Amino acid sequence: MALKSGIHYGRVKIMLSSNDKEIIDELRKIQKSRDCWKNNIDFVADKLNEIYSVEVKAKALWVIGEIGLIYPEKVKEYIDVIVGYIEDEHPKLRERSVNALGRIGRADKNLIIPYMDKLMKTREDDMEKVRLAFVWACENIATNAPELFCEKLELFKDMFSDPGEKVRIEAPEMFRVVGKRKPECVRPYLEKLEYIAKNDKHPIVRIHSRGAVRITKDALKKDNA
């Protein structure tokens, strides 16, 4: 009988087989050693195969996303596999798939553009962690490609009233990221952001909203100087 070890996802402790633990330990070692990333992409991608456990696939999705941030072209052939987990029944895999796309898209928007519609639909996921991953991933992509979101900001405004506290905390950050590079896109939302900055019940939401307003106004001043 295989020995079991535990890994924590939030407050839930998942029991791993000894084989799972060995694979996850190996993936962690790879994650910590950037010098070996190029030579281990195939090893990591192989762990996205259906034969592996949810825990192994979740870790592999995280690692391949981090590799993709540095070597986007090297993970290009595996993007279809990553995208496939966006609709997986297990929320951890949906979350990690979205995270990975965000990191890869930050490095090379062209690798992600064909999948933008699928990515945008994850904002409607039933699980807060997946919706949070959606905002985080879009922030990553918008860091270098804010133009992809100029016509989508209304969707992020709607997330100001998301039932998930962490999502509401993160949503204003999208306006900060876009506002820094494309302030005219955020200008129509400044009044709403200013209102939230003064009136939202959560202090971090207020702080993030103030930051979005400040960054956008500073960028507008520079554009008009």
Contacts in CASP RR format, 6 or more apart in sequence:
PFRMAT RR
TARGET T0000
AUTHOR 0000-0000-0000
METHOD contacts of the structure
MODEL  1
MALKSGIHYGRVKIMLSSNDKEIIDELRKIQKSRDCWKNNIDFVADKLNE
IYSVEVKAKALWVIGEIGLIYPEKVKEYIDVIVGYIEDEHPKLRERSVNA
LGRIGRADKNLIIPYMDKLMKTREDDMEKVRLAFVWACENIATNAPELFC
EKLELFKDMFSDPGEKVRIEAPEMFRVVGKRKPECVRPYLEKLEYIAKND
KHPIVRIHSRGAVRITKDALKKDNA
2 17 0 8 1.000
2 18 0 8 1.000
2 19 0 8 1.000
3 17 0 8 1.000
3 18 0 8 1.000
4 15 0 8 1.000
4 16 0 8 1.000
4 17 0 8 1.000
4 18 0 8 1.000
5 15 0 8 1.000
5 16 0 8 1.000
5 18 0 8 1.000
5 21 0 8 1.000
6 13 0 8 1.000
6 14 0 8 1.000
6 15 0 8 1.000
6 16 0 8 1.000
6 21 0 8 1.000
7 13 0 8 1.000
7 14 0 8 1.000
7 16 0 8 1.000
7 21 0 8 1.000
7 24 0 8 1.000
7 55 0 8 1.000
8 14 0 8 1.000
9 92 0 8 1.000
14 55 0 8 1.000
16 24 0 8 1.000
16 53 0 8 1.000
16 55 0 8 1.000
17 53 0 8 1.000
20 52 0 8 1.000
20 53 0 8 1.000
20 55 0 8 1.000
20 56 0 8 1.000
23 47 0 8 1.000
23 52 0 8 1.000
23 56 0 8 1.000
23 59 0 8 1.000
24 55 0 8 1.000
24 56 0 8 1.000
24 59 0 8 1.000
26 43 0 8 1.000
27 44 0 8 1.000
27 47 0 8 1.000
27 56 0 8 1.000
27 59 0 8 1.000
27 60 0 8 1.000
27 63 0 8 1.000
28 59 0 8 1.000
30 36 0 8 1.000
30 37 0 8 1.000
30 40 0 8 1.000
30 43 0 8 1.000
30 44 0 8 1.000
30 63 0 8 1.000
31 62 0 8 1.000
31 63 0 8 1.000
31 66 0 8 1.000
34 70 0 8 1.000
37 67 0 8 1.000
37 70 0 8 1.000
37 71 0 8 1.000
38 71 0 8 1.000
38 74 0 8 1.000
41 64 0 8 1.000
41 67 0 8 1.000
41 71 0 8 1.000
41 74 0 8 1.000
41 75 0 8 1.000
41 78 0 8 1.000
44 60 0 8 1.000
44 63 0 8 1.000
44 64 0 8 1.000
44 67 0 8 1.000
45 60 0 8 1.000
45 64 0 8 1.000
45 75 0 8 1.000
45 78 0 8 1.000
45 81 0 8 1.000
47 56 0 8 1.000
47 57 0 8 1.000
47 59 0 8 1.000
47 60 0 8 1.000
48 57 0 8 1.000
48 60 0 8 1.000
48 61 0 8 1.000
48 64 0 8 1.000
48 78 0 8 1.000
48 81 0 8 1.000
48 82 0 8 1.000
48 85 0 8 1.000
52 60 0 8 1.000
54 90 0 8 1.000
54 92 0 8 1.000
54 93 0 8 1.000
57 85 0 8 1.000
57 93 0 8 1.000
57 96 0 8 1.000
58 92 0 8 1.000
58 93 0 8 1.000
58 96 0 8 1.000
61 82 0 8 1.000
61 85 0 8 1.000
61 93 0 8 1.000
61 96 0 8 1.000
61 97 0 8 1.000
61 99 0 8 1.000
61 100 0 8 1.000
62 96 0 8 1.000
62 99 0 8 1.000
62 100 0 8 1.000
64 75 0 8 1.000
64 78 0 8 1.000
64 82 0 8 1.000
64 100 0 8 1.000
65 75 0 8 1.000
65 82 0 8 1.000
65 99 0 8 1.000
65 100 0 8 1.000
65 102 0 8 1.000
65 103 0 8 1.000
65 104 0 8 1.000
66 103 0 8 1.000
67 74 0 8 1.000
67 75 0 8 1.000
68 74 0 8 1.000
68 75 0 8 1.000
68 100 0 8 1.000
68 103 0 8 1.000
68 104 0 8 1.000
68 107 0 8 1.000
69 103 0 8 1.000
69 104 0 8 1.000
69 106 0 8 1.000
69 107 0 8 1.000
70 107 0 8 1.000
72 104 0 8 1.000
72 105 0 8 1.000
72 107 0 8 1.000
72 108 0 8 1.000
72 111 0 8 1.000
73 108 0 8 1.000
75 82 0 8 1.000
75 104 0 8 1.000
76 111 0 8 1.000
79 101 0 8 1.000
79 104 0 8 1.000
79 111 0 8 1.000
79 112 0 8 1.000
79 115 0 8 1.000
82 97 0 8 1.000
82 100 0 8 1.000
82 101 0 8 1.000
82 104 0 8 1.000
83 97 0 8 1.000
83 101 0 8 1.000
83 115 0 8 1.000
83 118 0 8 1.000
84 97 0 8 1.000
85 93 0 8 1.000
85 94 0 8 1.000
85 96 0 8 1.000
85 97 0 8 1.000
86 94 0 8 1.000
86 97 0 8 1.000
86 98 0 8 1.000
86 101 0 8 1.000
86 118 0 8 1.000
86 119 0 8 1.000
86 121 0 8 1.000
86 122 0 8 1.000
87 94 0 8 1.000
88 94 0 8 1.000
88 97 0 8 1.000
91 125 0 8 1.000
91 126 0 8 1.000
91 127 0 8 1.000
91 129 0 8 1.000
91 130 0 8 1.000
92 129 0 8 1.000
94 122 0 8 1.000
94 125 0 8 1.000
94 127 0 8 1.000
94 130 0 8 1.000
94 133 0 8 1.000
95 127 0 8 1.000
95 129 0 8 1.000
95 130 0 8 1.000
95 133 0 8 1.000
96 133 0 8 1.000
98 119 0 8 1.000
98 122 0 8 1.000
98 130 0 8 1.000
98 133 0 8 1.000
98 134 0 8 1.000
98 137 0 8 1.000
99 133 0 8 1.000
99 136 0 8 1.000
99 137 0 8 1.000
101 112 0 8 1.000
101 115 0 8 1.000
101 119 0 8 1.000
101 137 0 8 1.000
102 112 0 8 1.000
102 136 0 8 1.000
102 137 0 8 1.000
102 138 0 8 1.000
102 140 0 8 1.000
102 141 0 8 1.000
103 137 0 8 1.000
103 140 0 8 1.000
104 111 0 8 1.000
104 112 0 8 1.000
105 111 0 8 1.000
105 112 0 8 1.000
105 140 0 8 1.000
105 141 0 8 1.000
105 145 0 8 1.000
106 140 0 8 1.000
106 141 0 8 1.000
106 143 0 8 1.000
106 144 0 8 1.000
107 144 0 8 1.000
109 141 0 8 1.000
109 144 0 8 1.000
109 145 0 8 1.000
109 148 0 8 1.000
112 119 0 8 1.000
112 141 0 8 1.000
113 148 0 8 1.000
116 148 0 8 1.000
119 134 0 8 1.000
119 137 0 8 1.000
119 138 0 8 1.000
120 134 0 8 1.000
120 152 0 8 1.000
120 155 0 8 1.000
122 130 0 8 1.000
122 131 0 8 1.000
122 133 0 8 1.000
122 134 0 8 1.000
123 131 0 8 1.000
123 134 0 8 1.000
123 135 0 8 1.000
123 155 0 8 1.000
123 159 0 8 1.000
124 131 0 8 1.000
125 131 0 8 1.000
125 134 0 8 1.000
128 162 0 8 1.000
128 163 0 8 1.000
128 164 0 8 1.000
128 166 0 8 1.000
128 167 0 8 1.000
131 159 0 8 1.000
131 162 0 8 1.000
131 164 0 8 1.000
131 167 0 8 1.000
132 166 0 8 1.000
132 167 0 8 1.000
132 170 0 8 1.000
135 156 0 8 1.000
135 159 0 8 1.000
135 167 0 8 1.000
135 170 0 8 1.000
135 171 0 8 1.000
135 173 0 8 1.000
135 174 0 8 1.000
136 170 0 8 1.000
138 149 0 8 1.000
138 156 0 8 1.000
138 174 0 8 1.000
139 170 0 8 1.000
139 173 0 8 1.000
139 174 0 8 1.000
139 177 0 8 1.000
141 148 0 8 1.000
141 149 0 8 1.000
142 148 0 8 1.000
142 149 0 8 1.000
142 174 0 8 1.000
142 177 0 8 1.000
142 178 0 8 1.000
142 181 0 8 1.000
143 177 0 8 1.000
146 177 0 8 1.000
146 178 0 8 1.000
146 179 0 8 1.000
146 180 0 8 1.000
146 181 0 8 1.000
146 182 0 8 1.000
146 185 0 8 1.000
147 182 0 8 1.000
149 156 0 8 1.000
149 174 0 8 1.000
149 178 0 8 1.000
149 185 0 8 1.000
150 178 0 8 1.000
150 182 0 8 1.000
150 185 0 8 1.000
153 174 0 8 1.000
153 175 0 8 1.000
153 178 0 8 1.000
153 185 0 8 1.000
153 186 0 8 1.000
153 189 0 8 1.000
156 171 0 8 1.000
156 174 0 8 1.000
156 175 0 8 1.000
157 171 0 8 1.000
157 189 0 8 1.000
157 192 0 8 1.000
159 167 0 8 1.000
159 168 0 8 1.000
159 171 0 8 1.000
160 168 0 8 1.000
160 171 0 8 1.000
160 172 0 8 1.000
160 192 0 8 1.000
160 196 0 8 1.000
160 205 0 8 1.000
161 168 0 8 1.000
162 168 0 8 1.000
162 171 0 8 1.000
165 202 0 8 1.000
168 200 0 8 1.000
168 202 0 8 1.000
168 205 0 8 1.000
169 202 0 8 1.000
169 204 0 8 1.000
169 205 0 8 1.000
169 208 0 8 1.000
170 208 0 8 1.000
172 193 0 8 1.000
172 196 0 8 1.000
172 205 0 8 1.000
172 208 0 8 1.000
172 209 0 8 1.000
172 211 0 8 1.000
172 212 0 8 1.000
173 208 0 8 1.000
173 212 0 8 1.000
175 186 0 8 1.000
175 189 0 8 1.000
175 193 0 8 1.000
175 212 0 8 1.000
175 216 0 8 1.000
176 208 0 8 1.000
176 211 0 8 1.000
176 212 0 8 1.000
176 215 0 8 1.000
176 216 0 8 1.000
178 185 0 8 1.000
178 186 0 8 1.000
179 185 0 8 1.000
179 186 0 8 1.000
179 212 0 8 1.000
179 215 0 8 1.000
179 216 0 8 1.000
179 219 0 8 1.000
180 215 0 8 1.000
180 216 0 8 1.000
180 219 0 8 1.000
181 219 0 8 1.000
183 216 0 8 1.000
183 217 0 8 1.000
183 219 0 8 1.000
183 220 0 8 1.000
183 223 0 8 1.000
184 220 0 8 1.000
184 223 0 8 1.000
186 193 0 8 1.000
186 212 0 8 1.000
186 216 0 8 1.000
187 216 0 8 1.000
187 220 0 8 1.000
190 213 0 8 1.000
190 216 0 8 1.000
190 217 0 8 1.000
193 209 0 8 1.000
193 212 0 8 1.000
193 213 0 8 1.000
193 216 0 8 1.000
194 209 0 8 1.000
194 213 0 8 1.000
196 205 0 8 1.000
196 206 0 8 1.000
196 209 0 8 1.000
197 206 0 8 1.000
197 209 0 8 1.000
197 210 0 8 1.000
197 211 0 8 1.000
197 213 0 8 1.000
198 206 0 8 1.000
199 206 0 8 1.000
200 206 0 8 1.000
200 209 0 8 1.000
END
